[in-house]
Amino acid sequence: LENQIKNKTQTIEQMQKTNFQLETALKEATVGEEAKMRQMEERATREARAVFANQVLFAQTERDQALEKAQAERNKRRQVHNKLMEARGNIRVYCRCRPSRDLANVSAAHFPCDDTITISRADLGDSVHFEFDGVFNPDSTQEHVFEDAAKDLIISA
């Protein structure tokens, strides 16, 4: 019986030794796998950052090209507009009539078309015609005057 106990004790000791060796090997394998996982994560992170940096660089290049193109188009539009203004004449004359102050609200001014005003002279019994680049009647608003007369000057600037 003592031999059996001794054999069993030796078997248990060998099993404990084997168990210890297996646990050590498992820890080493786990540490190795964790290191490999960290390396893979770091490599994936570096690759993702590189891809992102390339995308940012590409987007910045496209933005810069678009800004340059927009500036070139603005310059071209300004040049075309200036040529149009020169073709129309750099000096334009407009006439704006104020509303009548007469209590009877009788106006001596008549507007046969957009660029002509006729002034009736009751004391002389005749009328005089004037032509301008544009004529604004008493009902014209500031917005209408601006649209026709001043907007081109601002666009040209």
WOWO-V445556 format. One line per field, one symbol per residue. ss: DSSP state (A for helix, B for strand, O for the rest). phi: phi as a letter, one per 30 degrees, with the letter a starting at -180 (. if undefined). burial: b if it has 9 or more other ideal C-beta (glycine too) atoms within 8 Angstrom, else e. Layout:
ss=???
phi=???
burial=???
This chain:
ss=OAAAAAAAAAAAAAAAAAAAAAAAAAAAAAAAAAAAAAAAAAAAAAAAAAAAAAAAAAAAAAAAAAAAAAAAAAAAAAAAAAAAAAAAOOOOOBBBOOOOOOOOOOOOBBBBBOOBBBBBBOOOOBBBBBBOOBBBOOOOOAAAAAAAAAAAAAAAO
phi=.ddddddddddddddddddddddddddddddddddddeddddddddddddddddddddddddddddddddddddddddddddddddddjdcbccbbcdddcdddhccdcbbdadbbbccdcddcibbbcbcbdabcddddceddddedccedddddd
burial=eeeeeeeeeeeeeeeeeeeeeeeeeeeeeeeeeeeeeeeeeeeeeeeeeeeeeeeeeeeeeeeeeeeeeeeeeeeeebeebbeebeeeeeebebbebeebeeeeeeeebbbeeeebbbbbbeeeeeeeebebebbbebeeeeebbbebbebeeeebe
